[in-house]
Amino acid sequence: MGLAYFEQIIALQKRYNPLNKVIHNDLQTNGVLLNEAWCQFLKRHDFFVGLSIDGPSFIHDHYRQSRNGRPTLDKVKTAADLLKQFEIPFATLTCVTKHSARYADEVYSFLRDDIQSLQMQFIPIIDREEITQNRQCIIPLPHRYSVTSEAWGTFLTTIFDRWYQWDIGRVYIPLFEDCMAVLLGHLSSSCVTSKECGRALAIMPNGALYSCDHYVDSSHELGNIHTTSLAKMARCERQSNFAKAKSKTLSPTCQQCQYLRFCYGGCPKDRLSIDGHQPAQHHLCSGNAAFYSHAIPKLQQLATKLYSQ
């Protein structure tokens, strides 16, 4: 949209904020267009930045190429250097695909040592249509992008071990921190691993509001800010039902799982039915369970130490 567009956003925020409430702005970017002018703007207005970067070149450039097919990692690394130079807080957002899941050590070392990321978010890529088509084939086809459940579990476990050994308290990884929070009696900070969701509403340029940015369709449209207040739509019965449906639609397997309070079945968008008749189960269920069985005992020991201090 260009820098002038975002300058206008800040001006509108100030104009329509008569009570002088504190407004926090986040910006997610692939970093390829980030320059000094952008960084001056982001620093001046206290933006927090999410930078999409998937790992070293053989991982990042595998999918993230320019329109003419050229690699983009060098531009993203330059963007990370600029963010650090201007002291702009940022997190790395890393997609985990079928290709990258095999290289957990390389991904973590690159993010921590080369990019010097202090906040890492790992996002499993799950293409619902791809997986559904694969399950309908007599001879399974290789996944093109989607990470398998087993590979996801191995990836998370490897990352966790590196973090647990070297970087607790120094590198923030939301999934691990949320597990710890639950063990200490707190709620998860993420809708994905919370009992209810519905806090991440999505608004479109035409003013239409939807229950979630993963459900931008007519059945989840709550209304339009041109005719109804945002607060009213956010608190409406439809949105409340949407939020509660996450736990109400859990499969029997999930309801009996010893790790339910850490996961709550994951994001409903990634729940798939194997044959179309059985209750939908999260595509990464077995991988998540493998991770929890490995990580929870170690985090429990850490929690016990914290309680005893």
Secondary structure in CASP SS format (residue, H / E / C, confidence):
PFRMAT SS
TARGET T0000
AUTHOR 0000-0000-0000
METHOD secondary structure of the structure
MODEL  1
M C 1.00
G C 1.00
L H 1.00
A H 1.00
Y H 1.00
F H 1.00
E H 1.00
Q H 1.00
I H 1.00
I H 1.00
A H 1.00
L H 1.00
Q H 1.00
K H 1.00
R H 1.00
Y C 1.00
N C 1.00
P C 1.00
L C 1.00
N C 1.00
K C 1.00
V C 1.00
I C 1.00
H C 1.00
N C 1.00
D E 1.00
L E 1.00
Q E 1.00
T E 1.00
N C 1.00
G C 1.00
V C 1.00
L C 1.00
L C 1.00
N C 1.00
E H 1.00
A H 1.00
W H 1.00
C H 1.00
Q H 1.00
F H 1.00
L H 1.00
K H 1.00
R H 1.00
H C 1.00
D C 1.00
F C 1.00
F E 1.00
V E 1.00
G E 1.00
L E 1.00
S E 1.00
I C 1.00
D C 1.00
G C 1.00
P C 1.00
S H 1.00
F H 1.00
I H 1.00
H H 1.00
D H 1.00
H H 1.00
Y H 1.00
R C 1.00
Q E 1.00
S C 1.00
R C 1.00
N C 1.00
G C 1.00
R C 1.00
P E 1.00
T C 1.00
L H 1.00
D H 1.00
K H 1.00
V H 1.00
K H 1.00
T H 1.00
A H 1.00
A H 1.00
D H 1.00
L H 1.00
L H 1.00
K H 1.00
Q H 1.00
F C 1.00
E C 1.00
I C 1.00
P C 1.00
F E 1.00
A E 1.00
T E 1.00
L E 1.00
T E 1.00
C E 1.00
V E 1.00
T C 1.00
K C 1.00
H C 1.00
S H 1.00
A H 1.00
R H 1.00
Y H 1.00
A H 1.00
D H 1.00
E H 1.00
V H 1.00
Y H 1.00
S H 1.00
F H 1.00
L H 1.00
R H 1.00
D H 1.00
D H 1.00
I C 1.00
Q C 1.00
S C 1.00
L C 1.00
Q E 1.00
M E 1.00
Q E 1.00
F E 1.00
I E 1.00
P E 1.00
I C 1.00
I C 1.00
D C 1.00
R H 1.00
E H 1.00
E H 1.00
I H 1.00
T H 1.00
Q H 1.00
N H 1.00
R H 1.00
Q H 1.00
C C 1.00
I C 1.00
I C 1.00
P C 1.00
L C 1.00
P C 1.00
H C 1.00
R C 1.00
Y C 1.00
S C 1.00
V C 1.00
T C 1.00
S H 1.00
E H 1.00
A H 1.00
W H 1.00
G H 1.00
T H 1.00
F H 1.00
L H 1.00
T H 1.00
T H 1.00
I H 1.00
F H 1.00
D H 1.00
R H 1.00
W H 1.00
Y H 1.00
Q H 1.00
W H 1.00
D C 1.00
I C 1.00
G C 1.00
R C 1.00
V C 1.00
Y E 1.00
I C 1.00
P H 1.00
L H 1.00
F H 1.00
E H 1.00
D H 1.00
C H 1.00
M H 1.00
A H 1.00
V H 1.00
L H 1.00
L C 1.00
G C 1.00
H C 1.00
L C 1.00
S C 1.00
S C 1.00
S C 1.00
C C 1.00
V C 1.00
T C 1.00
S C 1.00
K C 1.00
E C 1.00
C C 1.00
G C 1.00
R C 1.00
A C 1.00
L C 1.00
A E 1.00
I E 1.00
M C 1.00
P C 1.00
N C 1.00
G C 1.00
A E 1.00
L E 1.00
Y E 1.00
S C 1.00
C C 1.00
D C 1.00
H C 1.00
Y C 1.00
V C 1.00
D C 1.00
S H 1.00
S H 1.00
H H 1.00
E E 1.00
L E 1.00
G E 1.00
N E 1.00
I C 1.00
H C 1.00
T C 1.00
T C 1.00
S C 1.00
L H 1.00
A H 1.00
K H 1.00
M H 1.00
A H 1.00
R C 1.00
C C 1.00
E H 1.00
R H 1.00
Q H 1.00
S H 1.00
N H 1.00
F H 1.00
A H 1.00
K H 1.00
A H 1.00
K H 1.00
S H 1.00
K H 1.00
T C 1.00
L C 1.00
S C 1.00
P H 1.00
T H 1.00
C H 1.00
Q H 1.00
Q C 1.00
C C 1.00
Q C 1.00
Y C 1.00
L H 1.00
R H 1.00
F H 1.00
C H 1.00
Y C 1.00
G C 1.00
G C 1.00
C C 1.00
P H 1.00
K H 1.00
D H 1.00
R E 1.00
L E 1.00
S C 1.00
I C 1.00
D C 1.00
G C 1.00
H C 1.00
Q C 1.00
P C 1.00
A C 1.00
Q E 1.00
H E 1.00
H C 1.00
L C 1.00
C H 1.00
S H 1.00
G H 1.00
N H 1.00
A H 1.00
A H 1.00
F H 1.00
Y H 1.00
S H 1.00
H H 1.00
A H 1.00
I H 1.00
P H 1.00
K H 1.00
L H 1.00
Q H 1.00
Q H 1.00
L H 1.00
A H 1.00
T H 1.00
K H 1.00
L H 1.00
Y H 1.00
S H 1.00
Q C 1.00
END
